[in-house]
Amino acid sequence: MTLACGAWILCTASPSLAHDSLKSSSPAKNAQVASVKEIELEYSARVRFPAVVLHDAAGRQVTVGTPRTAGPKVFADVPQPLEPGSYVIGWRVVSSDGHPIEGEIPFTVTGGGASTPARASTEAPASPSSPASTPAPARSPASGAAARSGAERESGGAPGWLWGAVVLLVLVGAGVWLRSRRR
């Protein structure tokens, strides 16, 4: 019975559900767009203290406007037309639970007309980058963009399997203690 309870906890535990995540972006991850006039990021809940940076393929920072929030969305204007090429949006926000989350969104500008990029859903949720519950100062979240190659960074906190193992050990210990008392 104890083993079954422990297995159930390990199989059904999902620690990342407690943290907010990026739901969609414009431009979308790996999108090819003609132009970008505004970056829009939508999260699963209201976020605070947004930081948004934009880097070109050479790693040079491209000027973007001051990020602003509207509920679960973050907007940043791109005041100058972007040259055709590859770009990476680096973002960092403090989620509704107080943990900072960050990620990167690569996309390509093909040039041409002034079409508006389509919105698309992202696949990977962001994880907390620090167990601290106080907001971190805004910084450049896209530093090391080439090294991470557009994947959202995950760090901090204990992994779910570790929490499951701790719970399993506690349950097994309680079972052994109860059996020894019955004798």
C-alpha positions in Angstrom: 0.0 0.0 0.0 2.8 2.4 0.9 4.7 1.6 -2.2 1.5 2.1 -4.3 1.0 5.6 -2.7 4.6 6.5 -3.3 4.4 5.4 -7.0 1.1 7.4 -7.4 2.7 10.5 -6.0 5.8 10.2 -8.3 3.7 9.5 -11.4 1.2 12.3 -10.9 3.4 15.1 -9.4 3.8 18.1 -11.6 5.7 20.9 -9.8 5.9 23.3 -12.7 2.1 23.8 -12.7 2.5 26.2 -9.9 4.5 28.7 -12.0 3.3 30.9 -14.8 4.5 30.3 -18.4 4.6 32.1 -21.7 1.5 31.1 -23.7 2.1 32.8 -27.0 4.2 35.5 -28.7 4.2 37.7 -31.7 6.4 37.1 -33.5 6.1 33.4 -32.7 9.0 31.1 -32.0 10.9 30.2 -35.2 8.5 32.4 -37.2 9.5 34.0 -40.5 8.0 37.5 -40.7 8.2 40.4 -43.2 8.5 43.0 -40.4 8.1 43.6 -36.7 6.7 46.8 -35.3 5.8 45.5 -31.8 6.7 42.5 -29.7 3.8 41.0 -27.8 4.2 38.3 -25.2 1.2 36.6 -23.5 1.6 34.7 -20.2 -0.7 32.4 -18.3 -1.2 35.0 -15.6 -0.5 38.7 -14.8 3.3 39.4 -14.7 5.4 42.2 -13.3 8.7 43.9 -13.9 9.1 42.9 -17.6 12.4 43.1 -19.4 12.6 42.6 -23.2 15.7 42.7 -25.3 16.2 42.0 -29.0 19.5 40.7 -30.5 20.5 40.2 -34.1 22.3 37.2 -35.4 25.7 38.7 -34.5 24.6 39.2 -30.9 24.2 43.0 -31.2 21.4 44.5 -29.2 18.6 46.1 -31.2 16.8 49.0 -29.6 13.2 48.3 -28.4 10.9 50.5 -26.4 10.3 50.2 -22.7 8.2 47.1 -22.0 4.7 47.7 -20.7 2.2 45.3 -19.2 -1.6 44.9 -19.7 -2.8 42.0 -17.6 -1.1 38.9 -18.7 0.4 40.6 -21.8 3.7 42.4 -22.2 4.3 44.8 -25.2 7.5 46.4 -26.5 7.7 48.6 -29.5 10.3 48.1 -32.2 10.9 51.7 -33.3 13.2 51.0 -36.3 12.6 48.6 -39.2 14.6 45.4 -38.8 17.0 44.3 -41.5 16.4 40.9 -43.0 18.0 38.2 -40.9 17.8 36.1 -37.7 16.8 37.7 -34.3 16.2 36.5 -30.8 13.8 38.1 -28.3 15.0 37.7 -24.7 12.4 38.2 -22.0 12.3 38.1 -18.2 9.3 38.8 -16.0 8.3 38.1 -12.4 5.4 35.7 -12.4 2.3 36.0 -10.2 3.9 33.7 -7.6 6.9 36.0 -7.2 9.4 33.8 -9.1 11.3 35.3 -12.1 10.9 33.4 -15.3 12.8 34.0 -18.6 13.2 32.7 -22.1 14.1 33.3 -25.6 12.2 33.4 -28.9 14.1 33.1 -32.1 12.6 34.4 -35.4 13.6 35.5 -38.8 12.8 38.7 -40.7 12.5 38.0 -44.4 12.0 41.7 -45.4 9.4 42.8 -47.9 5.8 44.0 -47.1 4.6 45.4 -43.8 2.5 42.4 -42.8 1.8 41.7 -39.2 3.3 38.5 -37.9 0.8 35.8 -36.8 0.5 34.8 -33.2 1.4 31.3 -32.2 1.5 29.2 -29.1 4.8 28.3 -27.5 5.4 24.7 -26.5 7.7 24.8 -23.5 6.7 26.5 -20.2 9.3 28.5 -18.4 10.5 27.5 -15.0 11.5 29.6 -12.1 15.1 30.8 -12.3 15.5 31.5 -8.6 13.8 30.3 -5.5 13.8 33.8 -4.1 10.4 35.4 -3.9 11.7 39.0 -4.2 11.9 40.4 -7.7 15.3 40.5 -9.4 16.4 43.7 -11.0 15.8 43.9 -14.7 18.8 42.7 -16.7 19.6 41.4 -20.2 17.9 38.0 -20.4 19.3 37.3 -23.8 22.9 37.2 -22.8 24.3 34.0 -24.2 21.6 33.8 -26.8 23.8 31.7 -29.1 24.7 29.2 -26.4 21.1 28.5 -25.6 20.0 28.6 -29.2 16.5 29.8 -28.5 15.5 27.2 -25.9 13.9 28.5 -22.7 16.2 28.4 -19.8 15.2 26.2 -16.8 17.0 26.4 -13.5 16.4 26.7 -9.8 14.1 24.8 -7.4 14.2 21.2 -6.7 13.1 18.8 -9.5 9.8 17.0 -9.1 11.4 13.6 -8.9 13.4 14.7 -5.9 10.3 15.9 -4.1 8.6 12.6 -5.0 11.5 10.6 -3.6 11.4 12.5 -0.3 7.7 11.9 0.0 8.2 8.2 -0.8 10.9 7.9 1.9 8.7 9.6 4.5 5.8 7.2 3.6 8.0 4.1 3.7 9.4 5.3 7.1 5.9 5.8 8.5 4.9 2.4 7.3 7.9 0.7 8.9 7.3 2.6 12.2 3.6 1.6 12.2 4.5 -2.1 11.6 7.1 -2.1 14.4 4.5 -0.6 16.9 2.0 -3.4 16.1 4.5 -6.2 17.2 
